[in-house]
Amino acid sequence: MNNATTHLPVSFPFKKPLQAGFTLVEVMVALAVVAVALPALLVTLYQHVDATGYLRDKSIAQMVASNKFEELRILSSAGQSLPQGKDSGMSSMADRDWYWWFESQPTEANNFYRVQIDITVDEERGESPLFTLVAFLSADLGAPPVGGEEGE
């Protein structure tokens, strides 16, 4: 068996070796995705931090308004009269100055007043205060509190 043609193993020159890694196009696409996602993430983070600060200020403003209202109730009880009209001033809380505006108006019910206290961080009242407390108080301060016992 001596043939003129012998079969030699044939290697295919067109066969690619196994690739280990990413192509340039894949790397560029990945960088483009990161370049779009990172600024969006930073904007969201900034908005979250800004909203947290606003909520902190609003919570402290609510405490300032509550304190001012309780002060008004105590002074009204001591003086046996409810302050009428408008007033304004400044209170300090949490190492900041808070500006308040008080307004008392009579209601349709006798001896019953609507009290509004607006709180801002600026001296200017502006159109929208940071917090507004609205409450109703009786001008009849000599009457016993509801649920109180008389004549014991």
Backbone hydrogen bonds, N-H to C=O, Kabsch-Sander energy under -0.5 kcal/mol:
donor,donor_aa,acceptor,acceptor_aa,energy
3,N,1,M,-0.8
6,T,4,A,-0.6
8,L,6,T,-0.9
11,S,9,P,-0.5
15,K,12,F,-1.1
21,G,19,Q,-0.5
27,V,23,T,-1.9
28,M,24,L,-2.3
29,V,25,V,-2.3
30,A,26,E,-2.1
31,L,27,V,-2.2
32,A,28,M,-2.0
33,V,29,V,-2.1
34,V,30,A,-2.1
35,A,31,L,-2.5
36,V,32,A,-1.5
37,A,33,V,-2.5
38,L,34,V,-2.5
40,A,36,V,-1.0
41,L,37,A,-2.2
42,L,38,L,-2.2
43,V,39,P,-2.4
44,T,40,A,-2.0
45,L,41,L,-2.3
46,Y,42,L,-2.4
47,Q,43,V,-2.4
48,H,44,T,-2.1
49,V,45,L,-2.3
50,D,46,Y,-2.5
51,A,47,Q,-2.4
52,T,48,H,-2.0
53,G,49,V,-1.9
54,Y,50,D,-2.0
55,L,51,A,-2.4
56,R,52,T,-2.1
57,D,53,G,-2.3
58,K,54,Y,-2.6
59,S,55,L,-2.2
60,I,56,R,-2.2
61,A,57,D,-2.5
62,Q,58,K,-1.9
63,M,59,S,-1.7
64,V,60,I,-2.3
65,A,61,A,-2.4
66,S,62,Q,-2.3
67,N,63,M,-2.5
68,K,64,V,-2.4
69,F,65,A,-2.4
70,E,66,S,-2.4
71,E,67,N,-2.4
72,L,68,K,-2.3
73,R,69,F,-2.3
74,I,70,E,-2.5
75,L,71,E,-2.6
76,S,72,L,-2.3
77,S,73,R,-2.3
78,A,74,I,-2.3
79,G,75,L,-2.3
80,Q,76,S,-1.0
81,S,76,S,-1.1
85,G,104,S,-0.9
87,D,102,F,-2.3
89,G,100,W,-2.2
91,S,98,W,-3.1
93,M,96,R,-2.2
96,R,93,M,-0.9
98,W,91,S,-3.5
99,Y,120,T,-2.5
100,W,89,G,-2.4
101,W,118,D,-1.9
102,F,87,D,-3.5
103,E,116,Q,-2.1
104,S,85,G,-2.6
105,Q,114,R,-2.6
107,T,112,F,-2.3
112,F,109,A,-1.2
113,Y,137,L,-3.3
114,R,105,Q,-3.3
115,V,113,Y,-0.5
115,V,135,A,-3.6
116,Q,103,E,-2.7
117,I,133,L,-2.8
118,D,101,W,-2.4
119,I,131,F,-2.7
120,T,99,Y,-2.5
130,L,119,I,-1.6
131,F,119,I,-1.5
133,L,117,I,-2.9
134,V,132,T,-0.5
135,A,115,V,-2.8
137,L,113,Y,-2.5
139,A,111,N,-3.1
140,D,111,N,-0.7
141,L,139,A,-1.7
143,A,140,D,-1.0
148,G,145,P,-2.5
